[in-house]
Amino acid sequence: MINLHLFIPSLFWHDTSLHEIYQELPTSNLESILAKSSMKTEVPQKYEEWFCKVFSITKQQNWPIAPITLNAETLNKISQVKGYWLRADPVHLRIEQNHILLADNHAFNISIKESKQLADSLNQHFVSRGLEFLLMNHDRWYVNLAKTPDMETCELSHITGKNINDFLPSGRDSQFWHNIFNETQMLLHEHPINLDRLARKELPINSVWFWGGGVMPESVQSTFHHIWSNDFLSRALALTSDTKHTKLPLNARAWQQHATPGNHMIVLDNLWKKAQYNDAYSWQKEFKQLEKNWLDPFFTALQKGEINKLTLTSLNKNAIRNFTLSRKNLWKFWRVTRPLSIYA
């Protein structure tokens, strides 16, 4: 018996006034799934917050993303990632009028060589402050602190495409990190790596974003037997909770060839990546692929009894929508389909 949970952030476009975005989209099977499902609405949550709650992680001052992902980077056990860790991810900042807009790694490519040279420069500059930037991946950097700071930060995914002035660290120790943040920008502004990137018409990596600080949680628990995703956070949570993880297959039919009885989660986050940058055209293109490659086949599989229960969760800045559908509810013909804009 297979129970499937689809996590599809930004399945519904966040601007509820833009009804025309759904025009000419292939939505018939999705509308049938939603109409025949039981629906539960929750207050909006951030992407990382939702995952932490699903894995029964307790919030510290922040959701402790840094130690969890570091644990996966190093392939260590929980007890081996010690102390307080911050994510310090490379970003691009752009000034527009009185706003400073942030772009994350979805908007640019950075090589491991470039990352190493930038991190080396930061380490040379901040060595007197006791800060060391740990490069584990080209776009995932870390800082280890001797003691826990009194500071709240904002998740990088939440501020992508937004004015950072509204999301800078807060708390008693935040001014220190404001200063580090400003010094980082000055140091990277004229860095040779960025001058080369500008010459190639690529976005410069002119800052880092500090977020996700914490110590390793004592407990990370999963109700799933298998998680399928290309998202690194869900992979890290799977590893930490001793849950099997596999990269996302090409489509639903390919997934079915490997799925075994149990509770499965599939993370489909391409719509979310487009919505972060308010790219409606690309969001529509991704939606068409989602319907064709995933939603249509899963609806058919549910009709055939190949899937016992289908749960679909989406989130955006307006709400979290949870839809649960079992095969027996497919025959509730009196449940009339409604346009997707109703659920946004």
PyMOL commands that set and color helices and strands:
alter all, ss='L'
color gray80, all
select helices_A, chain A and resi 19-22+28-36+47-54+65-74+78-80+112-129+156-159+164-166+174-189+192-199+232-240+252-258+270-276+280-304+327-331+340-342
alter helices_A, ss='H'
color red, helices_A
select strands_A, chain A and resi 2-7+38-42+84-96+99-103+133-137+140-145+207-214+226-228+244-246+262-267+309-315+320-326
alter strands_A, ss='S'
color yellow, strands_A
deselect
rebuild
show_as cartoon
